[in-house]
Amino acid sequence: MKKVFLLANVLVALVLVIIISRSVMTDRAQVIETTYRSLENITEALAEHTQQTLMALDLGLVAVAEMGSDASPDQSLLERAVTGRQAAAVNTYAFYVLDRQGRLLATSRTPDPEPVDLSQYPEFTAHRDGIVGGMYVAVPRLGTVGFAEGQWIVNVSRRISAPDGSFVGIAAASMSLAYLVDFYDALRPGDQSALGLLSAEGRVIARSPFDASLMGLDLSQTSQFLDVQDSGVGGRVTDLAIADMLPRLSAYSYTWDDSLIAYANITEGEALAEWQDRLLSKVSIGLLMMMTFAGSSVATIVLVQRQQQFAEQTLRTQQRAQAYVSAAKAEVDTVFSAISDAVFSLDRQWRFAFLNPEAERVLERPSSELLGRKVWEEFPELAETGFYERYRDARDKGEAVTMERFYRPLNKWFVIKAYPHKNGMTVYLQDFTRQKEMEERLRQAQKMDALGQLTGGIAHDFNNLLTVILGNIDMLMTHLQSAPDDVRGHADVIRIAGERAAELTHRLLAFARRQPLNPQHTDVNALVTEAKQLLLRTVGEDINIELDCGKDLWPAIVDPHELQNAILNLALNARDAMPAGGKLTIETGNATLQQDDAEDQNMTAGNYIMIAVSDSGCGMSAEVAAQAFDPFFTTKEEGKGSGLGLAMVYGFAHQSGGQVKIDSKPGDGTTIRLYLPRANEDANSQYQAGSIASPVTGGDERILLVEDDELVRRYAVASLRRLGYQVSDFGDGEQALDALREALRQSRPFALLLTDVVLAGGISGKEVATEAARIDPQMKLLFMSGYAENAIVHHGRLDPGVNLLSKPFRTADLARKVRDILDA
């Protein structure tokens, strides 16, 4: 008898060791695979970020290279081009041009560059010697001049060719290495991880964590680099970082025409830390179960021996053994209840036999409702996800299975590990929905940021052109009053096209978060009530508009005019979703988000004002809703929508410190909720609903105008002089400051300084304004700008006390702004 029980204990221990060992190794493999996938996602994000960053820089370099391809290029045009490109860039210190001998021809730092010889630099020799045909990315080095002095930079360049194809020089830009490293720091998955960028030749371009001694280091002869060289795709290797004697999990991805390699790695020890904690837990559980079975065996042996002696003693022994077994079972149940994973077991008929508290929470059902019931009857949707086939295969083959599945009724992602045994199956569940959502948010944020940088730079260049076009067509229209109808019609077509282009650039800047905002203490209920009158004339008579204004609504800190534009865009989208008419509801209310709710919505905890625009239209699918805020995405027929309306609302909400969310289902209409931050009690400006624009009037004051774009300057001078003002205009800041000093010496001061923010010639509009205020503190100031310049706009909002005239502007806009400031 004892030998039988001893053999049974040995077999049970062996089975438990096999099950636990298989579970441990399967779990370890899953952790390794999950880590590799995460590293691959990160390398794809690094590759995409690098691609978008270099693409934006390459657009600027191509434009500069085309201007410098003439045999005798106009240096002033080159200087203006590189200055404009630097003003629009957020990740460079300077743009510059070298001639065929490697001498500095033009730079954004100064209009008269010193004759510096840079012919020994690799970004010059690579193009001169014909080593590369497109854009060249040099190894990083410390900057020595200008804003880049003492900073790590990566120079990128493009060849300038004459019409006959001969080498003329290069156009180049000094990109901030810190710009790349800051992005890499945000994506690092652990303290012992490393992210970076290598050239295809094995040179270190960027790395996080940053180590100056590694910049430009040649890794081409390391075994890790030889494993990935010339693969041209991406994959996994033992290590791409400098060897530190620790095993590492690494992934890499090629980018920029396979000339650069983005990589990410993490030490195996850090990746397996959580697995090691679970290993200890599973080993403890196994030992406890073996001890429990051994104890049961001992109790049974004692029971048999006592039965042979006399019946009463046998009965008492049996009772004690049963109590011992029950206590052991309860202890096992307690162990399963205490572990962090959700655990449940099924018998041979697929009925629930056990659920720990975590399983009840994850499945959102109490064990009292599930015990003894079949899993397929209680959760019938499981059959559609492939659970049934995998569970049956596991039980039939006696092999553990691991899978990832999305279960739609619970709206959750699960990692499932099923372990079959003779009595049925034990299943471990891990809810990793939050990790999935965070990965998706990261990809979406990276995509929107890259698109924003690209569209913002394009819109900036158009605004100067549109100022000239719209301003001059207005002047032309006044001279065509007596012209034939067809002539006036042609001019009107130009005006309408210009206005549409201005609206398009406005939306592009709003999406790119480059639109200068003027936040004010705003009564949202009053603004919405005022907007209703405009909407009644816009959406049509077959749509009923209802307002549901919340009581005791907090004031918002927001740019009221841009908020009106956002509400109008939302209303127009709602109108288009109801071609046969319907109901449009605008609702306002207070919203307080706690930390957990705020993190779920990618917001900061605090108080917000919520504006909801709802329609009774056709609604949209989840796939369409996921792309609704992408620029140029539209489901409308060609020619009936630009795809920028919701993109503008998205950019405006985020630039204002808020958020926008879509709630829609096909056939159930759509609700878009806009969240705006609550204003503090000490807000220093307040919006009043129903304000009327001031009349267009002129004056005879003296105005000092500074604008480096000749066409814009000529238009502004003509407009101001037609309004009666005395105008002195200059193309650079130094000349304007000299004129200001001379005017004071002659006791003929200027009443107003009107200056562009970005000026060619080494001194910015902000610097001109600062010096002018020191020379003549009584003179008033007005800036002009085509988009949100860092000099006067921070966090998307105008600096306090700054007056700004946004481009493109018309004569009436210029007249009102100048008059308002002079009369203030």
Secondary structure, 3 states (H helix, E strand, C coil): CHHHHHHHHHHHHHHHHHHHHHHHHHHHHHHHHHHHHHHHHHHHHHHHHHHHHHHHHHHHHHHHHHHCCCCCCCHHHHHHHHHHHHHHCCCEEEEEEEECCCEEEEECCECCCCCCECCCCHHHHHHHCCCCCCCEECCCEEECCHHHECCEEEEEEEEEECCCCCEEEEEEEEEEHHHHHHHHHHHCCCCCEEEEEEECCCEEEEEECCCHHHCCCECCCCHHHHHHCCCCCEEEECCCCCCCCCCEEEEEEEECCCCEEEEEEEEHHHHCHHHHHHHHHHHHHHHHHHHHHHHHHHHHHHHHHHHHHCHHHHHHHHHHHHHHHHHHHHHHHHHHHHCCCEEEEECCCCEEEEECHHHHHHHCCCHHHHECCEHHHHCHHHHHHCHHHHHHHHHHHCCCEEEEEEEHHHCEEEEEEEEEECCEEEEEEEECHHHHHHHHHHHHHHHHHHHHHHHHHHHHHHHHHHHHHHHHHHHHHHHCCCCCHHHHHHHHHHHHHHHHHHHHHHHHHHHCCCCCECCEEECHHHHHHHHHHHHHHHCCCCEEEEEECCCCCCCEEECHHHHHHHHHHHHHHHHHCCCCCEEEEEEEEEEEECHHHHHHCCCCCEEEEEEEEEECCCCCCHHHHHHCCCCCCCCCCCCCCCCCHHHHHHHHHHHCCCEEEEEECCCCCEEEEEEEEECCCCCCCECCCCCCCCCCCCCCCEEEEECCCHHHHHHHHHHHHHCCCEEEEECCHHHHHHHHHHHHHCCCCCCEEEEECCCCCCCCHHHHHHHHHHHCCCCEEEEEECCCCCCCEECCEECCCCCEEECCCCHHHHHHHHHHHHHC
